């Protein structure tokens, strides 16, 4: 019964940190959220914890710095983004005003990296009754337990107002002390901060990449070939492995690959892709991973975030557009350094980490391990190799497919963005994005030639 009943909630003024660490940190939900990529963030839209007056002034000054930095970066980056955009689309110079909103979106995508994790969001969030039971049981385990517990209780109160008996059997919140994390770190789980040694070790393993392939089944192509033959009742002499893989991944052979809806898990042959599995170590900014985790079927073991925060070490991912302009890079570094210092001041004053770290910028890196079946990675990579995808996720997708090509070239050759798939299938128009066309004939490029300026 609990899985059949679903509820939709309208949620406002929730921190982006609460969404990342709890409400979007599992597979069993659906959300429609206002995006910072496409909607300008209003000044002051940041949660404010209860603090003594002196510490509150530190908090508010840090928020003011971040908001002013966001506005400053937006102004600095617009001319750069404009020239990059019109360089890709020279024919649009005559109608430049028409495209200003599109250019502004590119600017906002970069400028938002200085916004605090406490910046608020609004969304519709749909979950089953079973998921609500789980929320109530584990809500105190989030990085912002007070905020998450308050929202979960508000959800339950909304439902009790409609049916007082529906959640009468709900369990109390599970104490943090009963978790394996607590068994390992004890009270340090809530107070321990990260170390420089961990950051350096993890980044060294990445070797300059944002995503490193660390696990796979060497026999995956053969396993997939056997799975296809089992579905069709054929022997290797009747269907070679290369032909079987083409039935799965080649758009000339498999018309389902270019459908708007993702039909892989409903197709008998598509389900064969469950049998190839890949594991990556990754480093993404908090803002990029907030989008990356929405690919809910590609699971990630994300950190207890304060364990990756190191006082005195400003640790951020710098978006490409900011790197391209020295004045913007200087303004960016000034803001994130101010936020770091403010967090350190709050921590030294014994403000809890769950509150102080809400001032971390969106640029803060999340280091984690992610894995999934090829059936889910294929869909993700198809979407995120598109040049309209968020910059960091596009870059990691490119790196991941390149590495897959080194171990399983017979699979990676068919992992491509929608336009290239449509070309292979003989469909037109090649780009399915309409006016959102990136301006680059990506379908004519090899993966190693992929390069973006915006």
N, C-alpha and C positions, 0 to 999 in steps of 0.2 A: 504493500500500500504506500509506503513512504517514498518509493521511487516513482510512483505514478502521479502524485500530487506535486505540482510545480507552482512557484510563487515569483512574481516580478516586483522588485522594489525600485523606487526612485530614490537615489542617494545623492545628497549634496554635501559639499564642504568636507569631504573625506580626503585625507592626505594621500599623495601618490605613493608614499611609503607603505601605508596600510594596504593599498591595492596590491603592490608588488609582493609584500611579504606574507599576505594572507588570502585576500579575496580572489586574486588571480594566480595563486601559487598552487593550484591543483587542477585536474582536468574537468571537474563536474559542474560547470557553470556556463552561462553565456552573458556577455556584457556588451552594451553599446555605450561607449565612453567618449566624451568630448576630447579631441586630440590637441595637444600642444603644438603639433606640426601644422595644423590648419587653422586654429583659432588663437588669436593673440591673447596672452595671459594678462588679466587686469591687475594693476598694482595692488599689493596688499592681500592678495588671495592666498594666504598662507596660514596654517593653523598656528595658534599662539597658546602654548602651555601655561599653566598657572605657575608664576615665578614671583619671587620677591621683587620689589620695585627696581633695585639696583641691577639685578640680573635680567629683568624684563627689558630694561633699557639696552643691555647688550644684545638681547635677542632682536629687538625692533630695529636697532641700528644695522645689524647684519642683514635682516630682511630688506631694509631700505637700500643697502648697498647692492644686494642681488637684483632688486627690481630696477634700480638705476642702471646697473650693468647690462641687464637685459635690454633696456631701452637704448642704451648707448651702442651695444653691439648691433642691434637692429638697424640703427642709423648708419653705422660704419660699414656694415656688410651689404647694404642694399645696392650701392653702386657696383660693387664687385660681382654680386649675384646677377645684377642687371646685365653687365657686360658679358658674363659667362653665358647667360640665357640667350642673349641676342647673338652671341657668337655661334651658338648651336642653331638658332633660328634667325638668320639674317633677314629673311623675308618678313619677319614680324616687326621690324623697326618702324615701318610705316603705321602700324597699329599698336604702338608700344603701350598706350594707356590701357588697352584691352587686356594686356597680359600682366599688368602691375600686381594684381592679386596673386597670380601664379608665382611671380618672382618673390613676393612677400612671404609666401609659404616656405620657399627655400631658405629665406633669411631666418624665419622663426624656427625652423628645424635646427639651425646652428645656434642661434641666440639662446634658446631654452636650456642649453647645457649649463648655464650659470644659475638657473632657478633652483631653489631649495627643494629637497625631497618632501618637505612639509607643504609645498604648494598644493592647493586643493583641486579636486576634480568633481565632476558631476556625471552620473551615469545611470542607466537602467541595468539592473543585475537580476538575473533569473537563475534560481536554483530549485532543486527538489527538496521535499520534506526531509529526506534522508541526509542530504548535504547540510541542511539547517541543524539537524541533530549533531552532525559532526562538528559544525561550527561551534555550537554551544559547548561541546565536550573539550575542544582544544584551543579555544579562543585566547587563553592566557599565554599561549606559546609564541605569539607573534612578537616581532621586534618592537611594536607599539601596542602592548597588551591592553592598556587602559582604553585607548581609542577603539581598538577592535572589539573588545568586550562590550563597550557602550553601544556600538553599532549592532552587534549581534543581538544584544538584549532588546534594542529598539525594534529589530526585525520580529523577534518573538512576541513582543507586546502588540505589534500590529496584527499578528495572526490571532493572538488570544482575544483581541477585541472582536474578531469575527467568529471565533469558535474556541471557547474557553477550555474545552477538553482535548483539542487537537494535539497539544504538546504537553499533556499532563504527565507523560512517562519520560520526559526528557531528563538526561543525566546532568549532574553538576559538572562544572568545568574541571578538567583533570589538572591537578597541581603540577606545576613545572618540575617540582622535585621528584616526580615519578617518571621522568623521561630518561632515555639513555644519554642524552646530551648532559643532563645534570649529573648522571652517574660518572661521567667522564670529568667534568669541570667543576661540579658543585656550584657554590655561590659565585665562582668565577665566571660562570656562564653569562651572568648579567652585568659583570663588572670588568671582565678581562677584555683588553684591547689587543689589536693585532701587533705583529712583529715585523720588522724590516726583513728578517731572515726568510719568513714565509713568502712575502711578496717577491723577493729576489729569486727564490727557488722556483716559484710557480712561473714567473715570467721567463726565467731561463729555459724552462721546459717548453714554453711556447716558441722559443727561438725566433722572435720577431714577428710571429703571426698573431692574429687575434683568435684563431681556432686551430688546434693541432689534433690530427687524428691519432688516437692512442689505443684504439681497440677495434678489431674486426675479425670475421671468420675468413681465413684465407680461401676456403673452398666455397664461398658464397655463390659465385656464378654457377658452379656445378650443382649446388643444392637447389638453386632456383630452376635450373634446367630440369632436374629430377621432379620438382614440384609441378612444373608445367606439364610434363609428360604424365604424371599421375592424374592430374585433372582431366586430361584428354584421353587417357587410356592408351598411350603410345609408347613404343620402345625406342631406345636411343637410335636404332637403325632406321626408324621411321621419322624421327624428329631430332636433329642434331641440337646440341646445347646452344650454338649460335642462333639457330632458327627459333628456338624456344625463347631466348632472351629478347629477340626482336618482337615476338608476339607480346611480350610484356612492356617493352620500353620504346620501340620504334613507332613513331606516329604514322608511318606509311602502312604498318601492319595492324596497329591498334588505334582505331578512331576515337576510343574513349579518352585518350590522353589529351585531346584538344577541346573536350567539353568544358563548358563554363562551370558546371557542377563537378566536384571531385567524386568520381564514381569508383575509385580503385577498391575501396573496401566492400563494395557491393557487387563487384565483378568477380567471377570465379577465378579467372586468371590473375586479376589484379591482386587478389588476396595472397598469391604466391610471394609477393614482395614482402610479406611479413617475415620471411625466413632469412633475410639478410639484415644484419644489425651492425651499427657503427657507433663508436664512442669518441667524443671530442672533449679536450680541455679547452676552455674558452675564457676570454676576457672581453667583456662588453661594458660600456657605460650603463649606469642604472637606467637612464632614459631609453637606451636601445634595448636593454634586456626586458624592460617593461613591455615592449612590443614583441620581442622575441619569445617571451613566455606565453604569449597568446596562441602560439602554435602548441596547443595543450597536449597533443599526442606525442610530441617530442620531449621527453621528460628530462628535467635538469635537477641536480642536487645542489640547490643554491645555499649560500652560507648564512650562518648567524652573522649578520652584516658587521657588527661591531668588532668581530674577530679579524676583520680585514681593514679596520681603520687604525692607522699608526699616527699618533700625535707627533707633530713636528715634521711630518713628511707629506707634503701636498701631492696627492696622488689622483690624477685625473686623465680622462681621455679627451683629447682636443679635436673637435670636428674639423674636417678638411677646409671648409670655407674660412674658418678662423685662422688656420695655419697659413692660408694664402695671403693674409694681410697683416704686416707687422703691427700696425696700430691696434687691430682687433686682438691679436695675440697678447699684446701688452695689457689691454683693458680686461681681457679674459683672465689672465694670470693675477691681476690686481684683485678682481672680485673673488676668485676661488681662494686666494691666500687670505683675504679678509674673513671669509667664511670659516676657514680652518682655524684661524686665530680665535675667532668667537667661540667655536666649539671647544677649543682647548681651555678658554677662560671659564666656560660653563662647567666643564668636567672638573677643573681645579676647584670650583666652588661647590662641588659635590652634587651638581645636577645629574640626574640619572642619564645613562647613555641613550636610552630609548627616546628621551626628549631632546638632548643636545644634538644627536645625530640627524634630527630632522632638518638641521641647517646644512647638511652636506649638499653639494650641488648635484644636479642631474649627471654631471660629468664623472662622478665617483665610479671607479671600476668595480664590477662584480666578477670575481674569479670563481669558476665553477666547472663541473663536469656535466655534459649533456649526452644523451644517447637516444637512439630510436631505431625503429625498423625502416627499411628503405621505402616501404609503402607510404610512410609519413614524411620522410626526408624528401622523397621525390616531389611531393606536392609543395613542401616548403621551399625547396630550392627553385622550383619552377616560378613561384611567386616572387621570391626575393632576389633572383638574378635579373629581374626586370629593373631597368635603370630608374624607374620611379620609386623603387623601394627605399626604405630608410638606409642612409649611407653605410652605417656600421654593419647592419645585418646583410646588406648587399655584399660588403667586403668579406665577411666571414663565410657567406654562402659560396662566393667565388673560391676562397681558399679551400673550403671543404670539398668542393667538386674537383678542384685541381688535385688534391691529395688522394681522393678516391680514384682519380684517373691513373695515379701512380701504382695502385695496388689492384684495381679492377677496371682497366680501361674499357673492357667490353660492356661494362655497365655505365661508366661515366660518359661515354660518347653520346648517350641519349638524354643526359641531364642538362636541360637548357631552358631559357626563358620562354614565355608563351609565343613571342613572335617567331623565334627559331623553330619551335615545334610546329607552328602553323605553316611555315615555309616548307618544312619537310613533308607535311601532310597535304600540301597543295591547296591550302585555304587562303582566302583573301577577305578583307584586308589583312595584311600580315600582323600589324599591331592592333590588338583588340581594345586599346585604351582611348581611342577617339582623339579628342582635343588634348588629352593628357600624354600624347605621344612624346617620348623623350627627345626626339630629334636626331637620334643616332640609328643607323641601319645595323642594329645589333645582330640581326640574322645573317649578315655577311661576315661577321667576325668569329675568330676562334676564341675560346675562353681566355687564353693567355693574352689576347689583345684587348680585353675588356678594360676600360678606363673611363672614369667619370670626373667631371669638373664641378658639377652641382648635382 
